[in-house]
């Protein structure tokens, strides 16, 4: 998710489910990801083995009653959206038709426009100016920003509000507050059955489980008026009628950091031993399957180069009497 996203969005940010009737390969096919290069590694939580690709894990070889466990983190969800041959509706339909168990589903609202003040939410939580179906709450202040949690870790519905910009280490001028609903078991399955847009479903669940309120003389706190910021959040989420895929959290800077910091010494040694031409030939003749996320990265880089060139011509100022075209600044790109 790019921190510079202009619009607020609602997105799926975690999914895990289990099947006792499908093999790992069948579930990979159901995810629409048979075409990507999966790697074998160690499993977790009682599973001996795991197939892994870009933050999506397929755990298997556990006890006979454990089945196969599919786990997609936030970045795994972005991978699914970017590379899968199916979409969320088809995946959820597959889960429901096969009566699979969703162990966790996170649905999040990302506020980039400044609707929410995380400090105000922390203060209102600590002073009890909210209503919820859960009596458990906690607030955490750390070097990674502030977090509010309503609902215990064991709850089937847990709501978490936190400063995503601070968590990512962005500068103070970047506003990114996330409101996240974590659903488990039957609550997760029921969310996928709601016959409304993702924004309306998110807003409806939020209204049922958490509201920040203004004081009133009414004895029923559920009838107290909502704060202006919570009303604005609900209205903004509700208007989102179409799921907009945020795309994979991978960019040129992360690719460059990985190559330089993680593989830089090995690359330097290869170039010294085989020369730049020999090294380039080894890369071109490598036997590993091409990873689609790098294809996307290369295409995006080319698009950025083209956009920068057009921007140069659209915004340059010609010198008086000079009818010659100026050369745009050189921007390297992959051929």
Backbone bond lengths (Angstrom), bond angles and torsions (degrees), N, CA, C in turn:
res aa  C-N    CA-C-N  psi(-1)  N-CA   C-N-CA  omega(-1)  CA-C   N-CA-C  phi
1 X - - - 1.460 - - 1.516 109.17 -
2 X 1.298 117.23 126.15 1.457 121.19 -179.36 1.515 109.61 -82.28
3 X 1.321 116.28 129.32 1.462 121.04 -178.66 1.511 112.61 -65.32
4 X 1.345 116.88 -15.47 1.447 120.00 -177.49 1.527 112.40 -93.65
5 X 1.338 116.82 9.53 1.452 120.06 -179.87 1.522 109.64 -53.36
6 X 1.342 117.35 128.94 1.455 121.15 -173.80 1.524 111.81 -74.75
7 X 1.316 116.89 -37.94 1.454 119.99 -173.43 1.527 111.44 -103.52
8 X 1.317 114.31 150.82 1.460 119.77 172.66 1.532 108.12 -73.09
9 X 1.322 116.08 144.03 1.459 119.37 -178.11 1.523 110.54 -138.59
10 X 1.335 115.08 161.58 1.456 123.04 170.06 1.524 106.38 -113.51
11 X 1.322 116.60 133.18 1.457 119.59 -175.12 1.520 111.42 -144.66
12 X 1.325 115.89 156.57 1.462 121.34 170.70 1.526 107.04 -82.29
13 X 1.331 117.06 131.90 1.462 119.13 -173.56 1.525 113.43 -129.17
14 X 1.311 117.75 6.12 1.465 121.23 171.55 1.522 107.46 -168.61
15 X 1.307 116.87 138.57 1.457 121.09 172.87 1.517 109.11 -147.16
16 X 1.317 115.84 129.44 1.459 120.38 171.33 1.522 108.01 -139.08
17 X 1.330 115.33 138.15 1.460 120.14 179.35 1.525 108.82 -150.35
18 X 1.329 116.12 161.89 1.455 121.38 -178.64 1.521 110.53 -125.90
19 X 1.324 114.35 153.01 1.462 121.59 176.28 1.517 109.13 -137.82
20 X 1.324 115.87 136.93 1.457 121.07 176.75 1.522 111.36 -105.00
21 X 1.334 116.59 4.59 1.466 120.40 -175.92 1.522 113.27 -123.12
22 X 1.334 118.50 -2.73 1.456 120.90 -176.86 1.524 110.86 -119.79
23 X 1.322 115.72 148.11 1.456 121.59 174.25 1.525 109.04 -82.99
24 X 1.330 118.15 163.75 1.467 119.87 176.11 1.527 112.39 -55.63
25 X 1.336 116.91 -40.56 1.458 120.55 -179.47 1.522 111.47 -65.26
26 X 1.321 117.27 -38.05 1.470 120.58 178.66 1.526 110.84 -66.55
27 X 1.319 117.21 -37.21 1.466 119.91 178.90 1.527 110.99 -72.39
28 X 1.317 117.45 -35.97 1.461 120.17 174.87 1.521 109.80 -61.34
29 X 1.325 116.64 -41.36 1.460 120.58 176.95 1.518 111.13 -64.58
30 X 1.343 116.57 -40.55 1.466 120.63 178.84 1.523 111.24 -63.93
31 X 1.327 116.80 -29.65 1.466 121.00 176.69 1.524 112.14 -76.44
32 X 1.325 116.71 -10.39 1.467 119.93 -177.61 1.512 112.34 73.25
33 X 1.352 116.40 31.01 1.461 120.39 -174.35 1.528 112.53 -127.80
34 X 1.322 116.64 30.52 1.458 119.77 178.75 1.520 112.32 -69.39
35 X 1.328 117.25 -18.10 1.457 121.66 -173.95 1.529 113.81 -89.39
36 X 1.335 118.04 -0.18 1.467 119.46 -177.22 1.526 109.94 -103.34
37 X 1.345 117.37 159.17 1.476 120.47 -175.88 1.524 113.65 -83.30
38 X 1.327 117.48 98.87 1.457 122.49 177.47 1.526 109.99 -80.98
39 X 1.317 115.83 146.07 1.462 120.85 176.72 1.518 109.39 -115.86
40 X 1.327 115.95 153.07 1.463 121.67 178.69 1.525 108.92 -96.27
41 X 1.335 115.57 134.61 1.456 120.38 178.46 1.525 108.97 -151.27
42 X 1.321 116.97 -175.19 1.458 121.18 -178.23 1.525 110.80 -75.68
43 X 1.315 115.49 144.96 1.452 120.84 177.14 1.521 111.71 -82.34
44 X 1.339 115.83 -173.83 1.467 121.53 -179.04 1.522 109.58 -143.84
45 X 1.319 115.68 162.06 1.469 123.24 175.50 1.528 112.02 53.14
46 X 1.326 115.94 47.04 1.459 120.43 175.70 1.514 114.76 94.49
47 X 1.310 118.56 -9.08 1.463 121.77 176.88 1.535 109.02 -92.37
48 X 1.320 116.15 134.53 1.455 120.07 -176.94 1.526 112.71 -78.17
49 X 1.321 116.77 -34.88 1.463 120.68 -172.25 1.524 111.59 -128.12
50 X 1.348 113.95 160.84 1.468 119.14 -178.61 1.523 109.30 -152.26
51 X 1.311 114.85 136.84 1.458 121.21 168.97 1.520 107.03 -98.93
52 X 1.329 115.84 133.67 1.466 119.49 -171.49 1.521 110.93 -133.26
53 X 1.336 114.49 138.59 1.459 120.86 169.96 1.519 109.92 -152.94
54 X 1.310 117.10 117.85 1.462 123.95 170.45 1.526 112.90 44.81
55 X 1.336 116.11 58.05 1.478 123.83 175.45 1.524 113.86 71.85
56 X 1.322 117.66 18.65 1.464 122.70 170.15 1.522 106.92 -117.09
57 X 1.333 116.52 126.81 1.462 121.48 -178.05 1.524 110.69 -120.69
58 X 1.337 115.58 138.11 1.462 122.44 173.54 1.519 106.43 -117.95
59 X 1.326 117.02 100.97 1.464 121.58 -177.78 1.530 109.71 -88.46
60 X 1.338 117.07 138.35 1.465 120.42 -179.46 1.529 110.25 -153.83
61 X 1.327 114.75 177.84 1.472 121.84 -176.22 1.521 111.59 62.97
62 X 1.327 115.25 51.45 1.455 121.29 171.54 1.517 108.67 -104.79
63 X 1.319 117.96 -156.24 1.458 120.57 174.37 1.528 109.48 -64.25
64 X 1.313 116.08 160.35 1.464 120.50 -176.49 1.525 111.93 -59.58
65 X 1.338 117.08 -31.46 1.465 120.10 -176.95 1.532 113.01 -87.78
66 X 1.341 117.64 2.16 1.465 120.13 -176.39 1.524 112.68 -90.54
67 X 1.321 118.05 -26.14 1.449 120.34 -179.05 1.527 112.23 68.29
68 X 1.330 115.66 -149.36 1.464 122.91 178.97 1.522 108.42 -116.53
69 X 1.309 115.92 136.04 1.470 121.59 -175.19 1.526 109.70 -114.43
70 X 1.335 115.14 120.61 1.465 122.05 176.86 1.519 108.38 -100.17
71 X 1.323 116.61 130.77 1.461 120.91 -177.60 1.526 109.48 -134.95
72 X 1.330 115.85 122.72 1.459 121.64 176.89 1.516 108.68 -122.87
73 X 1.330 117.03 115.27 1.462 121.29 175.53 1.526 108.94 -74.42
74 X 1.337 116.35 -173.99 1.462 119.06 178.27 1.514 111.78 -58.05
75 X 1.341 116.88 -47.18 1.457 119.76 178.72 1.520 111.11 -68.84
76 X 1.336 116.95 -29.65 1.459 119.94 175.06 1.526 111.52 -64.97
77 X 1.328 116.03 -37.03 1.476 119.89 175.71 1.519 110.88 -62.92
78 X 1.352 115.95 -39.90 1.471 118.90 177.98 1.534 110.40 -66.01
79 X 1.332 117.07 -37.02 1.460 120.65 176.19 1.520 110.10 -61.59
80 X 1.329 116.70 -46.46 1.462 121.72 179.17 1.523 110.70 -57.91
81 X 1.318 116.90 -46.02 1.461 120.88 -178.45 1.528 112.21 -64.69
82 X 1.319 116.41 -35.05 1.458 120.32 -174.90 1.525 113.15 -83.55
83 X 1.336 117.65 -33.00 1.458 119.79 -170.01 1.525 115.51 -118.05
84 X 1.331 117.65 -15.18 1.462 118.99 -177.85 1.529 111.41 -71.22
85 X 1.328 115.00 149.55 1.461 120.70 177.59 1.525 111.52 -86.75
86 X 1.328 116.61 -0.90 1.465 120.95 174.97 1.523 108.16 -123.61
87 X 1.326 117.04 -176.82 1.464 121.13 178.49 1.517 110.77 -126.15
88 X 1.335 115.83 -175.57 1.461 120.32 -177.76 1.519 112.47 -61.19
89 X 1.314 117.66 -41.99 1.471 119.91 -177.80 1.521 110.76 -59.59
90 X 1.328 117.02 -44.27 1.468 120.28 -179.44 1.527 111.03 -68.10
91 X 1.328 116.85 -37.53 1.460 119.52 179.13 1.525 110.77 -66.58
92 X 1.318 116.78 -46.59 1.462 119.49 179.09 1.530 110.83 -63.90
93 X 1.313 117.24 -36.02 1.460 120.83 177.37 1.526 110.33 -63.49
94 X 1.335 116.86 -41.87 1.468 121.03 177.02 1.526 110.27 -60.87
95 X 1.329 117.05 -43.44 1.466 121.36 -179.76 1.524 110.82 -62.32
96 X 1.334 116.33 -44.43 1.471 119.40 -178.47 1.524 112.15 -69.67
97 X 1.333 117.62 -43.88 1.463 121.22 -178.14 1.526 111.92 -62.38
98 X 1.326 116.35 -32.49 1.460 120.49 -179.26 1.519 112.76 -96.15
99 X 1.330 115.55 7.10 1.466 121.91 176.91 1.531 111.52 52.80
100 X 1.339 115.25 44.60 1.457 120.24 178.43 1.528 110.26 -82.71
101 X 1.302 116.67 159.48 1.462 121.70 -177.17 1.518 110.69 -98.66
102 X 1.336 116.73 118.53 1.460 120.94 172.72 1.526 107.50 -85.40
103 X 1.312 116.14 116.77 1.464 119.52 -179.36 1.522 112.11 -87.54
104 X 1.349 116.33 -23.84 1.469 118.88 177.51 1.520 110.21 -161.20
105 X 1.323 115.73 135.19 1.459 122.49 174.19 1.528 107.81 -138.60
106 X 1.335 116.78 120.54 1.466 121.90 177.13 1.523 109.51 -104.79
107 X 1.327 115.37 130.06 1.465 121.55 175.33 1.522 106.69 -121.74
108 X 1.317 116.90 127.56 1.466 119.86 -171.36 1.518 112.30 -127.25
109 X 1.311 115.02 146.94 1.465 123.11 171.37 1.514 107.41 -109.07
110 X 1.319 116.90 124.34 1.459 121.47 178.42 1.519 110.03 -104.07
111 X 1.327 114.66 116.52 1.465 121.78 178.40 1.521 109.40 -94.68
112 X 1.323 116.21 108.84 1.462 122.08 176.28 1.532 111.50 -105.84
113 X 1.328 116.75 -8.82 1.466 119.96 -171.16 1.522 113.57 -97.89
114 X 1.336 117.78 -5.58 1.465 119.79 177.49 1.507 114.78 95.68
115 X 1.337 118.28 21.33 1.463 120.73 178.60 1.530 111.67 -65.16
116 X 1.313 116.12 -37.89 1.460 120.92 -171.23 1.519 111.92 -112.48
117 X 1.331 114.80 138.09 1.460 122.49 173.71 1.522 106.93 -108.20
118 X 1.327 117.27 108.91 1.457 120.53 -174.14 1.522 111.88 -61.47
119 X 1.328 118.02 -32.56 1.472 120.28 178.42 1.519 110.89 -66.11
120 X 1.334 116.23 -40.09 1.460 120.30 178.96 1.520 110.63 -65.06
121 X 1.329 116.25 -40.23 1.460 120.34 179.93 1.523 110.66 -65.60
122 X 1.325 117.06 -39.27 1.465 120.66 176.55 1.525 110.18 -61.53
123 X 1.323 116.78 -46.34 1.468 120.87 -179.64 1.528 111.09 -63.19
124 X 1.332 117.20 -44.20 1.467 120.19 -179.48 1.521 111.52 -65.88
125 X 1.330 116.62 -33.12 1.466 120.17 177.53 1.522 110.17 -68.15
126 X 1.309 116.27 -47.44 1.464 120.26 -177.89 1.521 112.68 -65.73
127 X 1.332 116.68 -29.01 1.470 120.44 -179.97 1.523 111.94 -92.25
128 X 1.318 117.86 2.73 1.460 121.12 175.79 1.517 115.10 76.47
129 X 1.324 117.69 20.73 1.463 120.67 -179.22 1.528 110.84 -88.59
130 X 1.320 114.88 55.87 1.455 121.18 176.31 1.527 108.08 -156.17
131 X 1.305 116.35 164.81 1.456 122.47 173.69 1.520 108.23 -127.82
132 X 1.321 115.49 143.31 1.449 120.23 -177.11 1.515 109.81 -154.53
133 X 1.332 115.61 158.23 1.458 120.17 175.52 1.522 111.15 -79.53
134 X 1.325 116.26 -7.21 1.459 120.89 177.41 1.521 109.81 -112.84
135 X 1.316 116.53 142.18 1.467 120.04 177.36 1.523 111.34 -96.17
136 X 1.342 116.99 5.99 1.462 120.77 179.17 1.517 109.60 -98.30
137 X 1.326 115.46 131.46 1.454 119.66 175.13 1.519 109.14 -146.73
138 X 1.300 115.44 156.20 1.455 119.98 172.93 1.522 109.07 -155.62
139 X 1.323 115.08 150.89 1.461 121.22 173.95 1.521 107.61 -126.23
140 X 1.310 115.73 141.64 1.466 121.39 -178.02 1.520 108.56 -130.37
141 X 1.319 115.91 130.52 1.463 121.74 174.86 1.521 108.01 -118.01
142 X 1.326 116.67 123.06 1.449 120.67 -178.82 1.519 109.77 -143.14
143 X 1.329 115.76 -177.33 1.461 120.04 177.75 1.517 111.72 -66.05
144 X 1.335 116.15 -14.91 1.460 121.44 178.59 1.527 112.10 -96.92
145 X 1.324 117.47 14.03 1.458 120.53 177.19 1.516 112.83 101.65
146 X 1.327 115.62 -172.66 1.465 122.24 -176.81 1.524 110.81 -99.39
147 X 1.348 114.38 147.18 1.464 121.17 177.95 1.520 109.15 -137.12
148 X 1.328 115.28 137.61 1.465 122.24 173.51 1.521 107.63 -117.62
149 X 1.324 116.38 133.28 1.464 120.36 176.81 1.515 109.40 -127.41
150 X 1.324 115.53 127.51 1.457 122.63 175.85 1.520 107.06 -115.66
151 X 1.343 116.15 117.88 1.456 120.86 -175.48 1.513 109.86 109.13
152 X 1.322 117.25 140.39 1.453 121.63 -178.85 1.525 110.09 -77.22
153 X 1.329 117.27 161.66 1.465 119.88 178.40 1.528 113.30 -58.89
154 X 1.335 117.28 -21.96 1.460 120.69 179.46 1.528 112.91 -88.30
155 X 1.320 117.54 -5.99 1.462 121.07 -176.46 1.522 111.44 -66.87
156 X 1.318 116.41 148.83 1.460 120.68 174.82 1.523 111.36 -77.03
157 X 1.331 116.19 -20.07 1.465 121.36 174.16 1.521 107.47 -131.01
158 X 1.307 116.68 117.52 1.462 122.96 179.80 1.519 107.92 -128.49
159 X 1.334 116.52 136.13 1.465 120.51 179.98 1.524 109.08 -117.02
160 X 1.303 114.65 129.65 1.451 121.20 -177.89 1.531 108.80 -125.18
161 X 1.334 117.57 132.52 1.462 122.97 178.70 1.514 107.29 -125.88
162 X 1.326 117.13 125.90 1.459 117.81 -176.35 1.516 112.17 -153.12
163 X 1.321 113.63 164.15 1.460 121.99 -178.54 1.526 108.46 -84.83
164 X 1.313 116.12 95.16 1.460 120.98 -177.27 1.524 111.55 -68.07
165 X 1.323 116.88 -34.28 1.466 120.34 179.24 1.523 110.51 -62.86
166 X 1.340 116.71 -44.04 1.468 120.36 179.12 1.518 110.47 -66.72
167 X 1.332 116.96 -39.00 1.458 120.68 179.12 1.526 111.20 -60.02
168 X 1.330 115.83 -38.15 1.459 120.95 -179.57 1.526 113.13 -83.23
169 X 1.324 116.88 -6.75 1.462 119.72 178.54 1.511 114.17 80.16
170 X 1.340 117.34 23.97 1.453 120.06 178.62 1.529 110.92 -75.15
171 X 1.314 115.69 163.62 1.461 121.13 178.81 1.522 109.75 -68.66
172 X 1.344 117.60 156.54 1.466 120.93 -175.54 1.528 114.93 -59.05
173 X 1.342 118.14 -20.78 1.459 119.67 -178.21 1.526 112.30 -77.45
174 X 1.332 118.19 -8.55 1.468 121.64 178.62 1.520 109.04 -90.07
175 X 1.343 116.59 124.96 1.467 121.02 178.35 1.527 108.80 -104.82
176 X 1.318 114.64 121.11 1.475 119.97 176.97 1.520 107.64 -153.71
177 X 1.326 115.88 99.49 1.468 121.65 177.36 1.522 107.85 -112.38
178 X 1.299 116.06 131.05 1.470 120.37 -179.18 1.525 110.60 -109.01
179 X 1.336 115.39 134.79 1.466 122.75 171.40 1.522 105.92 -112.81
180 X 1.311 115.61 117.02 1.465 121.23 -169.12 1.517 110.40 -121.77
181 X 1.333 116.43 126.65 1.466 121.68 174.06 1.517 108.14 -102.69
182 X 1.325 116.15 118.67 1.461 121.29 178.19 1.521 108.61 -101.76
183 X 1.328 116.17 118.39 1.458 122.61 -175.81 1.518 109.78 -113.20
184 X 1.329 115.90 142.22 1.460 119.97 179.25 1.525 111.27 -128.50
185 X 1.332 114.28 151.36 1.457 123.79 171.49 1.537 112.07 53.27
186 X 1.341 117.61 -125.74 1.470 119.59 -174.44 1.525 111.99 -65.52
187 X 1.338 118.34 -29.21 1.462 119.84 177.88 1.530 110.44 -65.54
188 X 1.319 116.56 -36.37 1.460 120.65 178.70 1.527 110.72 -67.60
189 X 1.325 115.67 -46.03 1.476 119.35 179.62 1.517 110.29 -62.27
190 X 1.324 117.40 -42.72 1.463 120.63 -179.06 1.521 111.56 -62.19
191 X 1.324 117.49 -35.16 1.467 119.15 179.13 1.522 110.66 -60.64
192 X 1.330 117.25 -39.73 1.471 120.10 -178.93 1.522 111.98 -69.79
193 X 1.326 117.72 -14.40 1.463 121.62 -179.33 1.526 113.17 -93.84
194 X 1.323 117.70 -10.78 1.464 120.22 -177.43 1.531 109.15 -63.12
195 X 1.334 118.68 121.87 1.470 121.70 -175.00 1.527 113.05 -83.63
196 X 1.331 115.60 47.03 1.455 121.38 179.91 1.521 108.34 -130.83
197 X 1.327 116.57 172.40 1.457 119.91 175.43 1.523 109.37 -65.79
198 X 1.315 116.43 161.00 1.462 120.22 -179.11 1.527 110.99 -61.61
199 X 1.339 117.27 -34.56 1.455 120.51 178.37 1.518 112.51 -67.28
200 X 1.333 116.74 -43.64 1.462 120.41 178.74 1.518 110.98 -66.63
201 X 1.335 116.82 -40.67 1.465 120.19 179.03 1.523 110.79 -63.25
202 X 1.336 116.55 -44.46 1.463 120.57 178.21 1.523 110.73 -60.67
203 X 1.331 116.80 -48.37 1.464 120.96 -178.55 1.519 111.46 -61.68
204 X 1.336 116.45 -40.41 1.460 120.59 -179.16 1.516 112.25 -65.14
205 X 1.320 117.35 -44.44 1.471 120.42 178.48 1.529 109.88 -64.38
206 X 1.326 116.65 -41.56 1.456 120.50 179.94 1.529 110.87 -60.71
207 X 1.322 116.96 -44.70 1.465 120.99 179.63 1.522 111.72 -61.74
208 X 1.336 116.69 -32.42 1.453 120.72 -178.43 1.521 113.07 -78.10
209 X 1.334 117.00 -24.22 1.454 119.41 -172.25 1.517 114.61 -114.48
210 X 1.338 118.51 -19.87 1.465 118.79 -177.78 1.522 110.54 -158.96
211 X 1.330 115.03 131.55 1.463 121.13 173.01 1.520 108.47 -142.52
212 X 1.317 116.16 135.64 1.467 121.10 170.71 1.528 107.06 -93.65
213 X 1.333 116.04 133.85 1.458 120.45 -164.64 1.522 113.01 -129.18
214 X 1.342 113.62 162.04 1.465 122.60 173.40 1.523 108.36 -101.81
215 X 1.337 118.33 148.82 1.470 121.01 -179.32 1.525 112.07 -61.13
216 X 1.342 115.20 145.38 1.461 121.65 178.46 1.520 108.31 -150.14
217 X 1.332 116.00 163.02 1.467 120.24 179.54 1.520 111.89 -84.20
218 X 1.326 117.39 -9.46 1.464 121.17 179.67 1.525 109.47 -62.97
219 X 1.335 116.31 134.93 1.467 120.20 -178.17 1.524 111.77 -71.64
220 X 1.314 117.53 -19.80 1.458 122.39 179.54 1.531 109.32 -96.16
221 X 1.319 116.84 106.20 1.459 119.99 -176.34 1.528 112.98 -62.70
222 X 1.342 117.32 -24.53 1.463 119.44 178.06 1.522 111.44 -67.23
223 X 1.319 117.20 -14.67 1.469 120.03 176.33 1.523 112.32 -97.64
224 X 1.320 117.71 -0.81 1.458 120.16 176.09 1.533 109.40 -67.58
225 X 1.305 117.38 144.28 1.472 119.71 -177.85 1.535 111.51 -67.03
226 X 1.321 115.22 145.29 1.457 119.52 177.70 1.519 109.90 -74.69
227 X 1.315 115.44 152.79 1.458 120.03 173.85 1.527 109.12 -63.19
228 X 1.312 115.21 157.53 1.465 119.76 -179.38 1.526 110.82 -60.86
229 X 1.347 116.66 -38.41 1.472 118.10 -176.70 1.519 111.71 -70.06
230 X 1.362 117.68 -34.60 1.465 118.94 179.86 1.528 111.05 -73.75
231 X 1.321 116.17 -36.62 1.469 120.01 175.20 1.524 110.79 -62.03
232 X 1.333 115.52 -42.06 1.471 119.83 179.38 1.517 110.71 -63.73
233 X 1.338 116.86 -39.86 1.457 120.95 178.20 1.528 110.62 -61.30
234 X 1.325 116.84 -49.19 1.463 121.21 -177.72 1.524 110.78 -61.61
235 X 1.326 116.38 -44.09 1.461 120.11 -179.78 1.524 111.31 -65.25
236 X 1.314 116.94 -39.50 1.460 120.02 -179.09 1.519 111.00 -68.61
237 X 1.335 116.94 -40.93 1.462 120.43 178.83 1.524 111.03 -66.32
238 X 1.329 115.82 -40.45 1.470 120.79 -175.84 1.522 112.21 -64.12
239 X 1.322 117.59 -30.60 1.461 120.34 -176.79 1.530 112.39 -74.37
240 X 1.345 117.15 -15.46 1.463 120.47 -178.09 1.518 108.34 -76.81
241 X 1.325 116.16 103.46 1.461 121.00 -172.65 1.517 113.18 -98.25
242 X 1.342 117.33 -20.49 1.458 121.09 -177.02 1.516 108.82 -122.92
243 X 1.318 115.99 134.50 1.460 119.96 178.69 1.519 109.14 -71.80
244 X 1.319 115.82 121.42 1.460 121.53 178.06 1.523 108.52 -104.64
245 X 1.331 116.25 116.08 1.453 119.25 -177.67 1.518 110.19 -72.29
246 X 1.329 118.41 123.54 1.462 121.33 -178.49 1.522 113.27 -69.32
247 X 1.330 118.52 -24.82 1.460 120.62 -179.12 1.519 111.72 91.80
248 X 1.310 115.50 165.33 1.450 121.45 -175.78 1.519 111.82 -67.00
249 X 1.328 115.11 143.50 1.460 120.71 178.15 1.529 109.23 -84.87
250 X 1.307 115.15 63.77 1.456 119.07 179.40 1.513 107.82 -139.21
251 X 1.320 117.80 134.67 1.448 120.27 -177.98 1.527 109.83 -145.52
252 X 1.323 114.63 177.61 1.462 119.49 -176.59 1.525 112.32 -60.28
253 X 1.333 116.54 -40.06 1.466 119.87 -176.83 1.517 110.94 -64.36
254 X 1.330 117.55 -41.79 1.457 120.50 178.98 1.523 111.00 -66.63
255 X 1.328 116.17 -39.58 1.462 120.73 177.41 1.529 110.08 -61.55
256 X 1.332 116.18 -46.53 1.462 120.58 -179.18 1.527 111.05 -63.62
257 X 1.348 117.10 -43.00 1.463 119.93 179.11 1.523 111.13 -60.76
258 X 1.337 115.57 -41.27 1.465 119.09 -179.76 1.525 110.68 -63.65
259 X 1.335 116.83 -47.51 1.463 120.89 -177.91 1.531 110.32 -62.27
260 X 1.329 117.66 -45.55 1.466 121.02 -175.68 1.523 111.92 -74.54
261 X 1.332 116.71 -48.17 1.463 120.14 -172.56 1.524 113.82 -82.12
262 X 1.339 116.69 -35.74 1.454 119.65 -176.05 1.523 113.12 -93.82
263 X 1.332 116.36 -38.69 1.468 119.53 -175.33 1.523 112.89 -116.60
264 X 1.323 117.76 3.71 1.460 121.31 -174.30 1.516 114.16 -58.12
265 X 1.343 117.34 -44.16 1.465 120.02 -178.38 1.525 111.78 -65.86
266 X 1.328 116.50 -40.61 1.463 120.27 179.02 1.524 110.74 -66.30
267 X 1.331 117.31 -40.59 1.460 121.10 178.65 1.523 110.37 -64.12
268 X 1.326 116.13 -43.77 1.465 120.76 179.34 1.529 110.82 -60.24
269 X 1.333 117.24 -41.50 1.461 120.92 179.38 1.521 111.42 -64.97
270 X 1.337 116.76 -41.95 1.463 120.63 179.87 1.528 111.47 -64.02
271 X 1.328 116.88 -41.30 1.469 120.46 179.91 1.525 110.37 -64.77
272 X 1.344 116.76 -39.60 1.470 120.42 178.92 1.520 111.45 -66.79
273 X 1.335 116.35 -33.68 1.457 119.75 -177.88 1.524 112.96 -82.21
274 X 1.341 116.25 -40.79 1.466 119.66 -171.87 1.527 113.32 -113.41
275 X 1.327 117.43 -5.81 1.451 119.86 -176.84 1.512 111.09 80.34
276 X 1.338 115.77 160.81 1.456 119.62 -176.29 1.523 111.50 -64.54
277 X 1.349 117.75 -37.24 1.462 120.36 179.68 1.525 110.97 -67.83
278 X 1.326 115.71 -41.74 1.457 118.86 178.64 1.511 112.05 -65.72
279 X 1.319 115.70 -39.92 1.460 119.55 178.25 1.523 110.49 -64.25
280 X 1.331 116.86 -43.98 1.460 120.99 179.25 1.527 110.94 -60.63
281 X 1.330 116.50 -39.56 1.461 120.07 178.98 1.525 111.19 -65.24
282 X 1.330 116.93 -40.19 1.464 120.13 178.04 1.532 111.18 -62.27
283 X 1.328 116.14 -39.46 1.464 120.16 178.68 1.518 110.05 -64.40
284 X 1.334 116.36 -44.81 1.467 120.26 -177.91 1.525 112.01 -66.87
285 X 1.340 117.49 -27.99 1.466 121.10 -176.94 1.525 112.60 -100.66
286 X 1.317 118.10 10.59 1.460 120.70 -178.16 1.530 110.84 -61.13
287 X 1.320 115.82 150.51 1.463 121.94 -175.36 1.525 113.55 -92.25
288 X 1.323 117.94 -10.75 1.462 120.15 -178.13 1.525 110.93 -69.44
289 X 1.330 115.59 146.18 1.454 121.27 179.50 1.522 110.64 -67.88
290 X 1.317 116.49 138.91 1.458 121.04 179.57 1.525 110.36 -63.71
291 X 1.327 116.85 132.88 1.467 121.84 179.11 1.523 109.27 -89.28
292 X 1.350 117.94 122.35 1.468 120.39 -176.59 1.517 114.28 -57.84
293 X 1.345 118.35 -26.73 1.463 118.56 -177.10 1.526 110.60 -67.16
294 X 1.341 117.39 -29.16 1.460 119.64 177.80 1.526 111.05 -76.13
295 X 1.338 116.55 -32.54 1.468 119.55 174.05 1.525 110.00 -61.30
296 X 1.333 115.62 -43.11 1.469 119.93 177.95 1.523 110.82 -62.30
297 X 1.323 116.07 -40.38 1.460 120.76 -178.67 1.522 111.02 -64.13
298 X 1.328 116.62 -42.66 1.462 120.58 179.49 1.525 110.59 -64.30
299 X 1.333 116.62 -44.09 1.471 120.16 179.16 1.520 110.77 -61.83
300 X 1.343 116.02 -43.24 1.464 119.40 -179.38 1.515 110.85 -64.14
301 X 1.330 116.86 -38.12 1.466 120.12 178.28 1.526 110.65 -62.73
302 X 1.321 116.99 -43.30 1.458 120.36 178.58 1.533 110.65 -61.66
303 X 1.337 115.44 -40.97 1.473 119.10 178.16 1.526 110.26 -62.42
304 X 1.340 116.30 -41.20 1.463 119.88 179.92 1.522 111.27 -64.07
305 X 1.334 116.72 -39.59 1.464 120.40 177.83 1.524 110.02 -61.53
306 X 1.331 116.25 -46.42 1.464 120.21 179.33 1.523 111.08 -61.51
307 X 1.343 116.85 -44.56 1.463 120.83 -179.42 1.519 111.23 -62.38
308 X 1.336 116.86 -40.23 1.461 120.39 179.26 1.523 111.65 -65.53
309 X 1.328 116.56 -38.76 1.460 119.81 178.95 1.533 110.86 -65.04
310 X 1.328 116.76 -44.75 1.469 120.44 179.23 1.516 110.06 -64.48
311 X 1.336 116.17 -41.02 1.464 119.91 178.97 1.525 110.50 -61.10
312 X 1.334 117.08 -37.59 1.465 121.22 178.65 1.526 110.22 -60.56
313 X 1.328 116.99 -47.37 1.455 119.92 -177.47 1.523 111.93 -70.47
314 X 1.335 117.34 -35.07 1.459 120.72 -178.59 1.522 112.00 -70.59
315 X 1.326 117.02 -29.64 1.461 120.09 -171.57 1.526 114.41 -111.94
316 X 1.334 118.00 -2.96 1.454 119.47 -179.73 1.529 110.49 -71.30
317 X 1.292 115.74 155.98 1.462 121.92 176.33 1.527 108.61 -113.76
318 X 1.327 115.18 116.56 1.464 119.44 179.90 1.519 110.49 -71.03
319 X 1.312 115.35 142.81 1.448 119.40 174.18 1.528 108.81 -74.44
320 X 1.335 118.04 142.36 1.468 120.73 -178.55 1.525 111.06 -55.12
321 X 1.334 115.30 131.58 1.450 121.18 177.06 1.513 113.99 79.96
322 X 1.354 117.33 2.35 1.468 119.93 -179.69 1.518 108.63 -106.95
323 X 1.308 114.98 103.88 1.453 118.49 -177.82 1.510 113.10 -91.06
324 X 1.327 117.68 0.12 1.458 120.38 -177.74 1.527 110.41 -79.61
325 X 1.327 114.90 145.68 1.451 120.15 176.65 1.523 109.70 -73.03
326 X 1.311 115.85 136.85 1.454 119.83 175.89 1.526 109.40 -83.38
327 X 1.311 114.97 149.97 1.450 119.29 177.83 1.534 109.24 -83.01
328 X 1.342 117.98 131.31 1.458 119.74 176.88 1.512 110.27 -68.33
329 X 1.324 117.69 157.46 1.460 120.09 178.45 1.527 110.35 -61.28
330 X 1.328 115.52 141.96 1.450 119.91 -177.69 1.522 110.18 -69.04
331 X 1.327 115.76 128.05 1.460 121.64 177.48 1.532 107.44 -126.55
332 X 1.310 118.01 113.04 1.471 118.98 -177.25 1.527 111.18 -66.33
333 X 1.310 114.82 144.27 1.463 118.18 174.40 1.506 109.08 -148.51
334 X 1.332 114.69 162.66 1.458 120.60 -176.49 1.515 109.64 -77.50
335 X 1.316 117.25 132.94 1.449 121.06 178.86 1.536 109.67 -81.36
